[in-house]
Amino acid sequence: MSRRGKDLAKLEEVIINLISGKVLDRRYKEHTLKGNYKGRRECHIESDWLLIYKLIDDFIIFERTGTHSDLFE
């Protein structure tokens, strides 16, 4: 994403908040996914920059980041 001019500090902030167990601000539109991504969660770093992750017990697995078209098409 840095090659696309994205500010990786925004991604780092979200990752740190998730690892710390903090509830993300509403602006991140965090929600559960369905279909092929069932059991995973997604949040919006920016309007078209997403982070997909999975919660397993006390662990977070960060799986993918990218635009809607990168991740869902």
PyMOL Python script that loads the backbone (N, CA, C, O; Angstrom):
from pymol import cmd

cmd.read_pdbstr("""\
ATOM      1  N   MET A   1       0.827  -1.193   0.000  1.00  0.00           N
ATOM      2  CA  MET A   1       0.000   0.000   0.000  1.00  0.00           C
ATOM      3  C   MET A   1       0.870   1.256   0.000  1.00  0.00           C
ATOM      4  O   MET A   1       0.426   2.314  -0.446  1.00  0.00           O
ATOM      5  N   SER A   2       2.085   1.152   0.488  1.00  0.00           N
ATOM      6  CA  SER A   2       2.943   2.343   0.486  1.00  0.00           C
ATOM      7  C   SER A   2       3.267   2.764  -0.937  1.00  0.00           C
ATOM      8  O   SER A   2       3.482   3.948  -1.197  1.00  0.00           O
ATOM      9  N   ARG A   3       3.305   1.810  -1.865  1.00  0.00           N
ATOM     10  CA  ARG A   3       3.547   2.163  -3.273  1.00  0.00           C
ATOM     11  C   ARG A   3       2.378   2.939  -3.858  1.00  0.00           C
ATOM     12  O   ARG A   3       2.525   3.626  -4.869  1.00  0.00           O
ATOM     13  N   ARG A   4       1.232   2.831  -3.230  1.00  0.00           N
ATOM     14  CA  ARG A   4       0.046   3.562  -3.686  1.00  0.00           C
ATOM     15  C   ARG A   4      -0.093   4.894  -2.969  1.00  0.00           C
ATOM     16  O   ARG A   4      -1.103   5.581  -3.123  1.00  0.00           O
ATOM     17  N   GLY A   5       0.906   5.262  -2.195  1.00  0.00           N
ATOM     18  CA  GLY A   5       0.881   6.544  -1.498  1.00  0.00           C
ATOM     19  C   GLY A   5       0.093   6.535  -0.203  1.00  0.00           C
ATOM     20  O   GLY A   5      -0.242   7.595   0.326  1.00  0.00           O
ATOM     21  N   LYS A   6      -0.206   5.357   0.313  1.00  0.00           N
ATOM     22  CA  LYS A   6      -0.961   5.263   1.566  1.00  0.00           C
ATOM     23  C   LYS A   6      -0.039   5.506   2.756  1.00  0.00           C
ATOM     24  O   LYS A   6       1.140   5.153   2.725  1.00  0.00           O
ATOM     25  N   ASP A   7      -0.581   6.104   3.786  1.00  0.00           N
ATOM     26  CA  ASP A   7       0.157   6.395   5.010  1.00  0.00           C
ATOM     27  C   ASP A   7       0.112   5.163   5.910  1.00  0.00           C
ATOM     28  O   ASP A   7      -0.910   4.887   6.539  1.00  0.00           O
ATOM     29  N   LEU A   8       1.214   4.425   5.971  1.00  0.00           N
ATOM     30  CA  LEU A   8       1.240   3.184   6.741  1.00  0.00           C
ATOM     31  C   LEU A   8       1.097   3.417   8.235  1.00  0.00           C
ATOM     32  O   LEU A   8       0.810   2.476   8.976  1.00  0.00           O
ATOM     33  N   ALA A   9       1.289   4.644   8.693  1.00  0.00           N
ATOM     34  CA  ALA A   9       1.071   4.957  10.111  1.00  0.00           C
ATOM     35  C   ALA A   9      -0.397   4.747  10.485  1.00  0.00           C
ATOM     36  O   ALA A   9      -0.699   4.397  11.626  1.00  0.00           O
ATOM     37  N   LYS A  10      -1.309   4.956   9.538  1.00  0.00           N
ATOM     38  CA  LYS A  10      -2.737   4.723   9.797  1.00  0.00           C
ATOM     39  C   LYS A  10      -2.997   3.238  10.041  1.00  0.00           C
ATOM     40  O   LYS A  10      -3.744   2.870  10.948  1.00  0.00           O
ATOM     41  N   LEU A  11      -2.380   2.399   9.230  1.00  0.00           N
ATOM     42  CA  LEU A  11      -2.518   0.950   9.404  1.00  0.00           C
ATOM     43  C   LEU A  11      -1.911   0.528  10.736  1.00  0.00           C
ATOM     44  O   LEU A  11      -2.505  -0.263  11.470  1.00  0.00           O
ATOM     45  N   GLU A  12      -0.745   1.048  11.043  1.00  0.00           N
ATOM     46  CA  GLU A  12      -0.077   0.716  12.302  1.00  0.00           C
ATOM     47  C   GLU A  12      -0.937   1.099  13.506  1.00  0.00           C
ATOM     48  O   GLU A  12      -1.017   0.346  14.477  1.00  0.00           O
ATOM     49  N   GLU A  13      -1.575   2.254  13.446  1.00  0.00           N
ATOM     50  CA  GLU A  13      -2.435   2.697  14.549  1.00  0.00           C
ATOM     51  C   GLU A  13      -3.578   1.715  14.787  1.00  0.00           C
ATOM     52  O   GLU A  13      -3.875   1.364  15.929  1.00  0.00           O
ATOM     53  N   VAL A  14      -4.215   1.276  13.705  1.00  0.00           N
ATOM     54  CA  VAL A  14      -5.326   0.323  13.829  1.00  0.00           C
ATOM     55  C   VAL A  14      -4.823  -1.005  14.390  1.00  0.00           C
ATOM     56  O   VAL A  14      -5.450  -1.579  15.280  1.00  0.00           O
ATOM     57  N   ILE A  15      -3.705  -1.491  13.878  1.00  0.00           N
ATOM     58  CA  ILE A  15      -3.156  -2.761  14.352  1.00  0.00           C
ATOM     59  C   ILE A  15      -2.828  -2.686  15.843  1.00  0.00           C
ATOM     60  O   ILE A  15      -3.147  -3.608  16.594  1.00  0.00           O
ATOM     61  N   ILE A  16      -2.201  -1.608  16.270  1.00  0.00           N
ATOM     62  CA  ILE A  16      -1.865  -1.445  17.690  1.00  0.00           C
ATOM     63  C   ILE A  16      -3.126  -1.416  18.545  1.00  0.00           C
ATOM     64  O   ILE A  16      -3.167  -2.033  19.609  1.00  0.00           O
ATOM     65  N   ASN A  17      -4.153  -0.704  18.089  1.00  0.00           N
ATOM     66  CA  ASN A  17      -5.408  -0.650  18.843  1.00  0.00           C
ATOM     67  C   ASN A  17      -6.055  -2.025  18.947  1.00  0.00           C
ATOM     68  O   ASN A  17      -6.559  -2.393  20.009  1.00  0.00           O
ATOM     69  N   LEU A  18      -6.047  -2.786  17.859  1.00  0.00           N
ATOM     70  CA  LEU A  18      -6.635  -4.125  17.892  1.00  0.00           C
ATOM     71  C   LEU A  18      -5.851  -5.048  18.824  1.00  0.00           C
ATOM     72  O   LEU A  18      -6.446  -5.784  19.612  1.00  0.00           O
ATOM     73  N   ILE A  19      -4.533  -5.013  18.739  1.00  0.00           N
ATOM     74  CA  ILE A  19      -3.704  -5.851  19.609  1.00  0.00           C
ATOM     75  C   ILE A  19      -3.915  -5.484  21.073  1.00  0.00           C
ATOM     76  O   ILE A  19      -3.901  -6.351  21.946  1.00  0.00           O
ATOM     77  N   SER A  20      -4.111  -4.197  21.334  1.00  0.00           N
ATOM     78  CA  SER A  20      -4.312  -3.718  22.710  1.00  0.00           C
ATOM     79  C   SER A  20      -5.707  -4.012  23.236  1.00  0.00           C
ATOM     80  O   SER A  20      -5.987  -3.784  24.413  1.00  0.00           O
ATOM     81  N   GLY A  21      -6.591  -4.520  22.371  1.00  0.00           N
ATOM     82  CA  GLY A  21      -7.947  -4.841  22.789  1.00  0.00           C
ATOM     83  C   GLY A  21      -8.874  -3.644  22.844  1.00  0.00           C
ATOM     84  O   GLY A  21      -9.959  -3.724  23.420  1.00  0.00           O
ATOM     85  N   LYS A  22      -8.461  -2.538  22.252  1.00  0.00           N
ATOM     86  CA  LYS A  22      -9.296  -1.339  22.249  1.00  0.00           C
ATOM     87  C   LYS A  22     -10.397  -1.468  21.202  1.00  0.00           C
ATOM     88  O   LYS A  22     -10.214  -2.106  20.166  1.00  0.00           O
ATOM     89  N   VAL A  23     -11.523  -0.863  21.484  1.00  0.00           N
ATOM     90  CA  VAL A  23     -12.618  -0.802  20.521  1.00  0.00           C
ATOM     91  C   VAL A  23     -12.268   0.269  19.500  1.00  0.00           C
ATOM     92  O   VAL A  23     -11.922   1.394  19.859  1.00  0.00           O
ATOM     93  N   LEU A  24     -12.362  -0.090  18.223  1.00  0.00           N
ATOM     94  CA  LEU A  24     -12.040   0.876  17.180  1.00  0.00           C
ATOM     95  C   LEU A  24     -13.111   1.950  17.086  1.00  0.00           C
ATOM     96  O   LEU A  24     -14.293   1.689  17.313  1.00  0.00           O
ATOM     97  N   ASP A  25     -12.694   3.133  16.755  1.00  0.00           N
ATOM     98  CA  ASP A  25     -13.606   4.249  16.519  1.00  0.00           C
ATOM     99  C   ASP A  25     -14.576   3.874  15.396  1.00  0.00           C
ATOM    100  O   ASP A  25     -14.226   3.100  14.505  1.00  0.00           O
ATOM    101  N   ARG A  26     -15.773   4.413  15.436  1.00  0.00           N
ATOM    102  CA  ARG A  26     -16.808   4.110  14.427  1.00  0.00           C
ATOM    103  C   ARG A  26     -16.363   4.418  13.009  1.00  0.00           C
ATOM    104  O   ARG A  26     -16.849   3.804  12.059  1.00  0.00           O
ATOM    105  N   ARG A  27     -15.442   5.364  12.853  1.00  0.00           N
ATOM    106  CA  ARG A  27     -15.012   5.746  11.496  1.00  0.00           C
ATOM    107  C   ARG A  27     -14.362   4.582  10.745  1.00  0.00           C
ATOM    108  O   ARG A  27     -14.271   4.611   9.518  1.00  0.00           O
ATOM    109  N   TYR A  28     -13.908   3.553  11.481  1.00  0.00           N
ATOM    110  CA  TYR A  28     -13.263   2.403  10.844  1.00  0.00           C
ATOM    111  C   TYR A  28     -14.261   1.373  10.316  1.00  0.00           C
ATOM    112  O   TYR A  28     -13.867   0.434   9.624  1.00  0.00           O
ATOM    113  N   LYS A  29     -15.538   1.537  10.632  1.00  0.00           N
ATOM    114  CA  LYS A  29     -16.615   0.679  10.110  1.00  0.00           C
ATOM    115  C   LYS A  29     -16.296  -0.812  10.279  1.00  0.00           C
ATOM    116  O   LYS A  29     -16.468  -1.600   9.350  1.00  0.00           O
ATOM    117  N   GLU A  30     -15.840  -1.179  11.451  1.00  0.00           N
ATOM    118  CA  GLU A  30     -15.474  -2.569  11.742  1.00  0.00           C
ATOM    119  C   GLU A  30     -16.721  -3.456  11.706  1.00  0.00           C
ATOM    120  O   GLU A  30     -17.756  -3.101  12.271  1.00  0.00           O
ATOM    121  N   HIS A  31     -16.620  -4.605  11.043  1.00  0.00           N
ATOM    122  CA  HIS A  31     -17.754  -5.521  10.975  1.00  0.00           C
ATOM    123  C   HIS A  31     -17.292  -6.935  10.627  1.00  0.00           C
ATOM    124  O   HIS A  31     -16.162  -7.154  10.191  1.00  0.00           O
ATOM    125  N   THR A  32     -18.208  -7.891  10.836  1.00  0.00           N
ATOM    126  CA  THR A  32     -17.971  -9.295  10.521  1.00  0.00           C
ATOM    127  C   THR A  32     -18.248  -9.526   9.044  1.00  0.00           C
ATOM    128  O   THR A  32     -19.164  -8.935   8.472  1.00  0.00           O
ATOM    129  N   LEU A  33     -17.450 -10.387   8.434  1.00  0.00           N
ATOM    130  CA  LEU A  33     -17.623 -10.704   7.020  1.00  0.00           C
ATOM    131  C   LEU A  33     -18.398 -12.005   6.842  1.00  0.00           C
ATOM    132  O   LEU A  33     -18.530 -12.797   7.775  1.00  0.00           O
ATOM    133  N   LYS A  34     -18.911 -12.213   5.624  1.00  0.00           N
ATOM    134  CA  LYS A  34     -19.685 -13.405   5.273  1.00  0.00           C
ATOM    135  C   LYS A  34     -19.033 -14.090   4.075  1.00  0.00           C
ATOM    136  O   LYS A  34     -17.987 -13.660   3.590  1.00  0.00           O
ATOM    137  N   GLY A  35     -19.658 -15.144   3.617  1.00  0.00           N
ATOM    138  CA  GLY A  35     -19.211 -15.823   2.403  1.00  0.00           C
ATOM    139  C   GLY A  35     -17.826 -16.425   2.546  1.00  0.00           C
ATOM    140  O   GLY A  35     -17.530 -17.088   3.541  1.00  0.00           O
ATOM    141  N   ASN A  36     -16.969 -16.193   1.546  1.00  0.00           N
ATOM    142  CA  ASN A  36     -15.611 -16.745   1.556  1.00  0.00           C
ATOM    143  C   ASN A  36     -14.790 -16.270   2.749  1.00  0.00           C
ATOM    144  O   ASN A  36     -13.819 -16.922   3.134  1.00  0.00           O
ATOM    145  N   TYR A  37     -15.170 -15.153   3.326  1.00  0.00           N
ATOM    146  CA  TYR A  37     -14.437 -14.581   4.461  1.00  0.00           C
ATOM    147  C   TYR A  37     -15.167 -14.787   5.791  1.00  0.00           C
ATOM    148  O   TYR A  37     -14.906 -14.076   6.762  1.00  0.00           O
ATOM    149  N   LYS A  38     -16.071 -15.748   5.833  1.00  0.00           N
ATOM    150  CA  LYS A  38     -16.817 -16.029   7.063  1.00  0.00           C
ATOM    151  C   LYS A  38     -15.841 -16.292   8.214  1.00  0.00           C
ATOM    152  O   LYS A  38     -14.835 -16.980   8.041  1.00  0.00           O
ATOM    153  N   GLY A  39     -16.149 -15.739   9.383  1.00  0.00           N
ATOM    154  CA  GLY A  39     -15.295 -15.909  10.549  1.00  0.00           C
ATOM    155  C   GLY A  39     -14.211 -14.855  10.671  1.00  0.00           C
ATOM    156  O   GLY A  39     -13.408 -14.874  11.605  1.00  0.00           O
ATOM    157  N   ARG A  40     -14.198 -13.942   9.721  1.00  0.00           N
ATOM    158  CA  ARG A  40     -13.210 -12.874   9.743  1.00  0.00           C
ATOM    159  C   ARG A  40     -13.891 -11.538   9.959  1.00  0.00           C
ATOM    160  O   ARG A  40     -15.108 -11.410   9.826  1.00  0.00           O
ATOM    161  N   ARG A  41     -13.082 -10.546  10.296  1.00  0.00           N
ATOM    162  CA  ARG A  41     -13.573  -9.185  10.489  1.00  0.00           C
ATOM    163  C   ARG A  41     -12.841  -8.268   9.524  1.00  0.00           C
ATOM    164  O   ARG A  41     -11.760  -8.581   9.025  1.00  0.00           O
ATOM    165  N   GLU A  42     -13.470  -7.126   9.281  1.00  0.00           N
ATOM    166  CA  GLU A  42     -12.887  -6.135   8.378  1.00  0.00           C
ATOM    167  C   GLU A  42     -13.048  -4.762   8.994  1.00  0.00           C
ATOM    168  O   GLU A  42     -14.038  -4.481   9.670  1.00  0.00           O
ATOM    169  N   CYS A  43     -12.072  -3.915   8.757  1.00  0.00           N
ATOM    170  CA  CYS A  43     -12.213  -2.506   9.120  1.00  0.00           C
ATOM    171  C   CYS A  43     -11.636  -1.670   7.989  1.00  0.00           C
ATOM    172  O   CYS A  43     -10.804  -2.134   7.209  1.00  0.00           O
ATOM    173  N   HIS A  44     -12.094  -0.438   7.920  1.00  0.00           N
ATOM    174  CA  HIS A  44     -11.682   0.484   6.870  1.00  0.00           C
ATOM    175  C   HIS A  44     -10.625   1.434   7.417  1.00  0.00           C
ATOM    176  O   HIS A  44     -10.913   2.268   8.276  1.00  0.00           O
ATOM    177  N   ILE A  45      -9.410   1.305   6.919  1.00  0.00           N
ATOM    178  CA  ILE A  45      -8.344   2.231   7.290  1.00  0.00           C
ATOM    179  C   ILE A  45      -8.665   3.597   6.678  1.00  0.00           C
ATOM    180  O   ILE A  45      -8.546   4.635   7.328  1.00  0.00           O
ATOM    181  N   GLU A  46      -9.073   3.563   5.416  1.00  0.00           N
ATOM    182  CA  GLU A  46      -9.613   4.714   4.685  1.00  0.00           C
ATOM    183  C   GLU A  46     -10.833   4.193   3.939  1.00  0.00           C
ATOM    184  O   GLU A  46     -11.160   3.010   4.045  1.00  0.00           O
ATOM    185  N   SER A  47     -11.511   5.053   3.189  1.00  0.00           N
ATOM    186  CA  SER A  47     -12.754   4.624   2.538  1.00  0.00           C
ATOM    187  C   SER A  47     -12.546   3.426   1.613  1.00  0.00           C
ATOM    188  O   SER A  47     -13.419   2.562   1.540  1.00  0.00           O
ATOM    189  N   ASP A  48     -11.423   3.348   0.907  1.00  0.00           N
ATOM    190  CA  ASP A  48     -11.165   2.209   0.031  1.00  0.00           C
ATOM    191  C   ASP A  48      -9.814   1.567   0.362  1.00  0.00           C
ATOM    192  O   ASP A  48      -9.040   1.215  -0.528  1.00  0.00           O
ATOM    193  N   TRP A  49      -9.558   1.428   1.643  1.00  0.00           N
ATOM    194  CA  TRP A  49      -8.366   0.717   2.119  1.00  0.00           C
ATOM    195  C   TRP A  49      -8.807  -0.102   3.322  1.00  0.00           C
ATOM    196  O   TRP A  49      -9.137   0.447   4.374  1.00  0.00           O
ATOM    197  N   LEU A  50      -8.810  -1.415   3.159  1.00  0.00           N
ATOM    198  CA  LEU A  50      -9.389  -2.316   4.146  1.00  0.00           C
ATOM    199  C   LEU A  50      -8.331  -3.197   4.801  1.00  0.00           C
ATOM    200  O   LEU A  50      -7.260  -3.432   4.241  1.00  0.00           O
ATOM    201  N   LEU A  51      -8.648  -3.671   5.979  1.00  0.00           N
ATOM    202  CA  LEU A  51      -7.831  -4.652   6.691  1.00  0.00           C
ATOM    203  C   LEU A  51      -8.746  -5.806   7.073  1.00  0.00           C
ATOM    204  O   LEU A  51      -9.773  -5.604   7.722  1.00  0.00           O
ATOM    205  N   ILE A  52      -8.371  -7.018   6.668  1.00  0.00           N
ATOM    206  CA  ILE A  52      -9.122  -8.220   7.029  1.00  0.00           C
ATOM    207  C   ILE A  52      -8.302  -9.002   8.048  1.00  0.00           C
ATOM    208  O   ILE A  52      -7.105  -9.223   7.867  1.00  0.00           O
ATOM    209  N   TYR A  53      -8.971  -9.415   9.120  1.00  0.00           N
ATOM    210  CA  TYR A  53      -8.270 -10.139  10.174  1.00  0.00           C
ATOM    211  C   TYR A  53      -9.207 -11.156  10.814  1.00  0.00           C
ATOM    212  O   TYR A  53     -10.424 -11.108  10.635  1.00  0.00           O
ATOM    213  N   LYS A  54      -8.610 -12.069  11.559  1.00  0.00           N
ATOM    214  CA  LYS A  54      -9.362 -13.129  12.220  1.00  0.00           C
ATOM    215  C   LYS A  54      -8.971 -13.161  13.689  1.00  0.00           C
ATOM    216  O   LYS A  54      -7.790 -13.088  14.029  1.00  0.00           O
ATOM    217  N   LEU A  55      -9.968 -13.269  14.555  1.00  0.00           N
ATOM    218  CA  LEU A  55      -9.740 -13.384  15.996  1.00  0.00           C
ATOM    219  C   LEU A  55      -9.864 -14.847  16.393  1.00  0.00           C
ATOM    220  O   LEU A  55     -10.884 -15.483  16.129  1.00  0.00           O
ATOM    221  N   ILE A  56      -8.824 -15.379  17.030  1.00  0.00           N
ATOM    222  CA  ILE A  56      -8.843 -16.756  17.526  1.00  0.00           C
ATOM    223  C   ILE A  56      -8.345 -16.719  18.962  1.00  0.00           C
ATOM    224  O   ILE A  56      -7.159 -16.511  19.218  1.00  0.00           O
ATOM    225  N   ASP A  57      -9.269 -16.924  19.893  1.00  0.00           N
ATOM    226  CA  ASP A  57      -8.949 -16.846  21.323  1.00  0.00           C
ATOM    227  C   ASP A  57      -8.276 -15.507  21.623  1.00  0.00           C
ATOM    228  O   ASP A  57      -8.881 -14.454  21.425  1.00  0.00           O
ATOM    229  N   ASP A  58      -7.044 -15.539  22.092  1.00  0.00           N
ATOM    230  CA  ASP A  58      -6.327 -14.303  22.431  1.00  0.00           C
ATOM    231  C   ASP A  58      -5.413 -13.828  21.304  1.00  0.00           C
ATOM    232  O   ASP A  58      -4.551 -12.978  21.524  1.00  0.00           O
ATOM    233  N   PHE A  59      -5.594 -14.367  20.106  1.00  0.00           N
ATOM    234  CA  PHE A  59      -4.719 -14.038  18.984  1.00  0.00           C
ATOM    235  C   PHE A  59      -5.477 -13.291  17.898  1.00  0.00           C
ATOM    236  O   PHE A  59      -6.683 -13.468  17.727  1.00  0.00           O
ATOM    237  N   ILE A  60      -4.755 -12.459  17.173  1.00  0.00           N
ATOM    238  CA  ILE A  60      -5.288 -11.799  15.982  1.00  0.00           C
ATOM    239  C   ILE A  60      -4.389 -12.195  14.822  1.00  0.00           C
ATOM    240  O   ILE A  60      -3.168 -12.055  14.890  1.00  0.00           O
ATOM    241  N   ILE A  61      -5.003 -12.686  13.765  1.00  0.00           N
ATOM    242  CA  ILE A  61      -4.263 -13.006  12.548  1.00  0.00           C
ATOM    243  C   ILE A  61      -4.648 -11.961  11.512  1.00  0.00           C
ATOM    244  O   ILE A  61      -5.792 -11.915  11.061  1.00  0.00           O
ATOM    245  N   PHE A  62      -3.695 -11.130  11.142  1.00  0.00           N
ATOM    246  CA  PHE A  62      -3.926 -10.115  10.119  1.00  0.00           C
ATOM    247  C   PHE A  62      -3.681 -10.783   8.776  1.00  0.00           C
ATOM    248  O   PHE A  62      -2.558 -11.186   8.473  1.00  0.00           O
ATOM    249  N   GLU A  63      -4.745 -10.901   7.959  1.00  0.00           N
ATOM    250  CA  GLU A  63      -4.666 -11.707   6.747  1.00  0.00           C
ATOM    251  C   GLU A  63      -4.409 -10.907   5.481  1.00  0.00           C
ATOM    252  O   GLU A  63      -3.537 -11.259   4.687  1.00  0.00           O
ATOM    253  N   ARG A  64      -5.160  -9.839   5.292  1.00  0.00           N
ATOM    254  CA  ARG A  64      -5.031  -9.111   4.025  1.00  0.00           C
ATOM    255  C   ARG A  64      -5.315  -7.639   4.235  1.00  0.00           C
ATOM    256  O   ARG A  64      -6.038  -7.247   5.151  1.00  0.00           O
ATOM    257  N   THR A  65      -4.731  -6.834   3.366  1.00  0.00           N
ATOM    258  CA  THR A  65      -5.055  -5.416   3.313  1.00  0.00           C
ATOM    259  C   THR A  65      -5.040  -5.004   1.851  1.00  0.00           C
ATOM    260  O   THR A  65      -4.270  -5.540   1.054  1.00  0.00           O
ATOM    261  N   GLY A  66      -5.882  -4.061   1.507  1.00  0.00           N
ATOM    262  CA  GLY A  66      -5.957  -3.589   0.129  1.00  0.00           C
ATOM    263  C   GLY A  66      -7.265  -2.870  -0.114  1.00  0.00           C
ATOM    264  O   GLY A  66      -8.020  -2.577   0.813  1.00  0.00           O
ATOM    265  N   THR A  67      -7.517  -2.593  -1.381  1.00  0.00           N
ATOM    266  CA  THR A  67      -8.758  -1.927  -1.770  1.00  0.00           C
ATOM    267  C   THR A  67      -9.870  -2.969  -1.884  1.00  0.00           C
ATOM    268  O   THR A  67      -9.612  -4.171  -1.833  1.00  0.00           O
ATOM    269  N   HIS A  68     -11.105  -2.500  -2.039  1.00  0.00           N
ATOM    270  CA  HIS A  68     -12.223  -3.424  -2.241  1.00  0.00           C
ATOM    271  C   HIS A  68     -11.946  -4.331  -3.439  1.00  0.00           C
ATOM    272  O   HIS A  68     -12.149  -5.543  -3.357  1.00  0.00           O
ATOM    273  N   SER A  69     -11.484  -3.758  -4.549  1.00  0.00           N
ATOM    274  CA  SER A  69     -11.248  -4.575  -5.739  1.00  0.00           C
ATOM    275  C   SER A  69     -10.081  -5.537  -5.539  1.00  0.00           C
ATOM    276  O   SER A  69     -10.108  -6.643  -6.080  1.00  0.00           O
ATOM    277  N   ASP A  70      -9.057  -5.149  -4.776  1.00  0.00           N
ATOM    278  CA  ASP A  70      -7.953  -6.072  -4.472  1.00  0.00           C
ATOM    279  C   ASP A  70      -8.464  -7.299  -3.729  1.00  0.00           C
ATOM    280  O   ASP A  70      -8.032  -8.419  -4.003  1.00  0.00           O
ATOM    281  N   LEU A  71      -9.370  -7.096  -2.802  1.00  0.00           N
ATOM    282  CA  LEU A  71      -9.768  -8.145  -1.876  1.00  0.00           C
ATOM    283  C   LEU A  71     -10.995  -8.938  -2.296  1.00  0.00           C
ATOM    284  O   LEU A  71     -11.125 -10.104  -1.926  1.00  0.00           O
ATOM    285  N   PHE A  72     -11.900  -8.333  -3.061  1.00  0.00           N
ATOM    286  CA  PHE A  72     -13.185  -8.980  -3.312  1.00  0.00           C
ATOM    287  C   PHE A  72     -13.494  -9.242  -4.777  1.00  0.00           C
ATOM    288  O   PHE A  72     -14.581  -9.734  -5.079  1.00  0.00           O
ATOM    289  N   GLU A  73     -12.607  -8.942  -5.684  1.00  0.00           N
ATOM    290  CA  GLU A  73     -12.901  -9.210  -7.105  1.00  0.00           C
ATOM    291  C   GLU A  73     -11.914 -10.180  -7.690  1.00  0.00           C
ATOM    292  O   GLU A  73     -12.006 -10.520  -8.869  1.00  0.00           O
TER     293      GLU A  73
END
""", "prot")
cmd.dss("prot")
cmd.show_as("cartoon", "prot")
cmd.util.cbc("prot")
cmd.orient("prot")
